[in-house]
Amino acid sequence: MSSRPLIATVIGDPSGIGPEVCVKALETGEPQALSRVLLVGNAAALRRAAEVCGSALRFAAVPDVGAAKYDSEAIQVLDTGDLKPSDYKIGAVSAACGKAAFDWIVKALDLAERGVFDGVILGPINSQAFKLAGVAQRPDSFAPPNTYQFRINGPLRVVPISEHLRIRDVAAAVKKARVLEVITLVDAALRKWGVASPRIGVAGLNPHAMFEEDKAEIEPAVQAAKAAGLQVVGPISPDAVFRQALEGQHDAVVSMYHDQGQIAVKTAAFAGACTVFLGLPYVRVGIPHGTGHDIAGTGKAQHFTMLAAMKTVAALAGGKGFLSMPREPAPVQ
């Protein structure tokens, strides 16, 4: 592998803000300093976005990865040529854009699975565009089986042991084996990414971590992880563990359900947050905001989330650990 990892960024729905946030993030030059940058999508959409954003960046379309020249002054774009500017309108949800975005994602993930890319970023996509295109797959179903979503927002890094469960079903899903599996996976991932001795905090399920699930399921999992030599503490009261992480006491927090951690992550700040999938041989990140069709084409979209994603993937794939990410408040798109 080159000293700079090869990172592919799918630009997302071309009629939304995806191309603009890619342009703005790359305008900083920071992703290029950390990685070999390859965009997957439509070069014409990126050129139009650059014009809207007042950027002088250049983009070169290449038919395959082997044709990319990373020492070129132009940003390389893996462009199959299947989408033309006349096929869609900026700011309008369409079948053409839904199909294109889906095809780009499939292409990028296939190449990553084959070891071509060290990391992949999935730009913002639109579920309605998918439906118009006849794509049966839900956008959130791109989460691979046997993986977990690791949310990063500055020093607050959280992975839940389950995702979209009804609250009434959460307690039944809190089991020692699952908690221990996630603790172990987080420790291994952090070490691979360059964190030498990961410190993991485990949230309790109940107020003050004082009831049955905390004592019978979470605490034994933490003790088993400690016995295996991991630096882990818990269960910690859910109203304290995320503040502790923000203060630097934990490198990561294992939470017991989706919103327990997401509320903390999104309250701390929205712009600059991103999601890494644990359990893959490459680093894969998702963008936690939508396509912003209402502001597409205006150049107003905040790019800090995409910039954080590009820098995070490059740093983790290169084994450099977590970088300090500047974050600025911005409205949710």
N, C-alpha and C positions, 0 to 999 in steps of 0.2 A: 504494500500500500504506500502511496505517496505520503510525504510528510504532512500534506494537507488532505484530509479526507474528501471524498467525492460525495457531495450532497445534492440530491435532486429535490426541487421544489415544484410541486404541481400548482399551477397558478389559480386553480379553482374555476368557478363559473366566469367565463370571459365577459358576460354582460353586467357583472357585479363589480365590487371593489377589489377583487383578488389581484388583477393585473396592476392596479394602482398601488396597493400596499407592497407588492413585490418590488415595483420600481422605487418607491420611497425608501424601502429598507436597503436596497442595493445602492442607492444614491449615497448612503453613508460610507460605503466602502468597507465596512466592518466585516460582513460575511465573506467577502473576497479575501480578506487578510487571513481568515481562519480556515478557509476551505476552497476546494474547486467547486464552483457554482454551476449547476446545470438546471435550467428551468424546463418544465415539461408543460407544453401547452401550445399557444398560438403566438407567433412572433409579431403578427400584425396587431393583435390586441395589446401587446406590450408596448409597441411603438406608439400606438394611439394613447395609451396610458401615460407614457413618458411625455408626450406633448401636453396632455392635460395637466400633468404635475410640474411642468416646466423643467423637465430633466433632460440633460444632454446625453444620457446613456444610450448606447447602441446595442442592438440585438441581432444576432446571427442565427438563422434557422439552420438546423442540421437534421438529416434524415435518420440518423442513428447515433448511438453513444460514441461509437468508434470514430466518427467524423468530427467530434467536438475538439476545439483547440482552446485550452484553458489559459494559454499565454496570450491570447488575442485580447485586444482592447474592447471587443464586443462581448456582451453576455451571451453565452451559448444557450440556444433554445431547441430542445428536442421537439420538432414540429412535424407531424405526419402529413400536414397539408390538407386535412379533411374539412377544415372550417374556413370560410371566407367572410370578410367584413359584411358582405351583403346578406349573409345568412341570419343575422340577428341585429338587434338594436340595443345600445347601451341603456341600462336601467329597466329593461323589459325581460321578464321571465319567459324562456322559450324552450321548446323541445330540442332545438339545434344545440343550444348551450348545455342543456342537461346531458345530452348524449356525448358531447365533446368532453365535458368534465368527467363523466363516468369513464370514458375510454382512456383518458389521460391517467386517471387514478389506477386503473387496471394495468396499464402499461408500466407505470412507475413501480407498483408493488411487485409485479412479476419480475422486473429486472432486479429489484432489491432482494427478492427471495432467491434469485440465482447468484447473488453475491456481487453484482455489478456496482451497486451503490453502498456506501457506508452509512448513509442516512437518507431519510425521505421526510418531506414536509407536505402535508395535504392542505392546500389552500381552501378558502371558504366555498362551500357548495350549497345548493338550494334543493330542498326536497320536492318542491312543486315542479321545478324544472325536470327532475328525475321522473316524476309521474307523467309529465307531458311527453317525455321521450320514451315512455313505456318501459322504463327501468324498474323492475320489481324490487330490487335491493334497496333497503332503507339506507340513508347516509350513515347512520350510526352502526349499521351492521358491518362496516369495514373493520370494526374491532375484531381481531383474530381470536379464535377460541384459545382458551388456556393462557390468556394474557390479562394484565391489569393496567388500569389507566393511572399514571403517576402525574399528578398536577403540580406544576411549578409556578410559583409567583414570588420571585426574589428568594428570600431565606425560608419562605413557607413552602414546603414540598410535601404533598399528601397523596396517599394511595388508599382507596377504600377496598375492603375485602369483597364487596358486591357493588353492583351498579343500580339499575332501575327496578328496585323492588318496592312493593307497597310497604308503607310503614308497619302495617300489621304483620308483615312477613319477615321483617328485619331480624327480630330476636331469634327466630328459628334458624336463621342463616349464620348466626355467630357460633362457630364451632372451633374447638381447639385446633383441629387439623388444618382448617382453612386459615386461621389466624397465623399459625406457625408457617404455613406455606408462603404466605405473603411476606412475613418478616424475613424469611430466608431468601426469598426472591429479591426483595429490596436490598438486602445486604450484599448479595452477589452482584446486582446491577451497579450499585454505587462503587464497589471495588473495581469493577471492570471500567467504569467511567472515570476513575482516577481519584476517588475518595478512599484514602488508605485505611482508615478505621471508622467506618460509619457508625454514627450514634442514632439509634432509632427509638422514637417514642411511640407508645401504643395507647391509643385512646380507649377509654372505657365506653361501654354502651349506655349505661344508665347514669342519672345524676350522681356526681361524686364517685362514680365507679364502685357502687356499694351494694349491688344486688346480684342475683343468681348467676346471670351470664358472665358478669365480671369475675366472680370468684371461681365458677366451675369450668369456664371455657377460656377466657382471655388470660387470666393469671397463669394457668398451667402452660399455655402456649409460650408466654414470656419466659417462664422458668426453663422450659425445654430449650428455647433459643439461647438463653444464658449458659446453660450447661454445654451447649455446642460451641461456646466461645464468642458469641455475638454480644455487642454492646447495645443492650436493649433495656428499656424501663417501661413499666406499666403493670396493670392498666392505670392510666392517669385520668383524672377527672376531665371530661370533655370540655368543660368551661375554662380549663387552664392550659391544656396541652398545645393548642395552636398559638397562644400568646408566647409560650415557652419557645416554640420553634421560631417565631418571629424575632425573638431575642437571641437566637443563636444556640439554644441548648440542644436542639435535635437537628440532625442533617435531613431527617425525613420523619413523617408521622404516618402510622398505619391507622386508618379510621375504620369504623364499623359499618358505615353505609354511605351512600353517595352524597346526600346533602349535608351530612355531618361535617365533611371536609370541604365540600364545595362552597358552603355558606362562608366559611372562613377565608377560603382562597379568593373568592370574588369580592368579599367585603374589604380585604386588605388592599386590593387594587384590581382593576380589570385589564386595563391596557398593560401589556407586557407578560400576561399569563399564557402558558401553553401546556399541552398534555403530551407526555411520552408514554408509549406502550411498553410495559415490562414483559419480558419473556420472548423477545424476538432476537435473532442473530444480528440485526442491524438496528440503528436508532431511528425510531419513527415518531413523528410529532404531528399532532392535530391542532388546528387553530380554533379557539373557543368562541369565535364570533361568526356572524352570518355574512351574507353576500351584500348587504347594504344597498339593495337596488335603488332605494330612494335617494341616495347621495352619489351613486355611481356616475362617473363622468364629470364630477365637480372638483376632484382633487382634494376633498375635505377629509377623506377617511384617515383615521389614525393608523400609523404603521408600526407602532412600538411592539404590538403583539407579534407581527410577522418578523420584525427585527430580532426580538427575543428568541423566537423559534429558530431562525437561521443561525444565530450565535450559539444557542443551546445545543442544537444537533451537532454543529461543528465541534464544539468543545467536548461533548460527551463521546462522540465517535472518535475523536483524537485522544481520548484518555486524559483530558485536561481538567476534568471536574466541572464544577459550576462556576460560571463567570458572574461578576457583578453586573446586573442589568438595570440601566436607568429606566424608570417608569414614570409616566406622566398620566394624570387623570384624563379620561376621555369618555364621551357617552358611548353606551353599548350600541353596537350596530346591529 
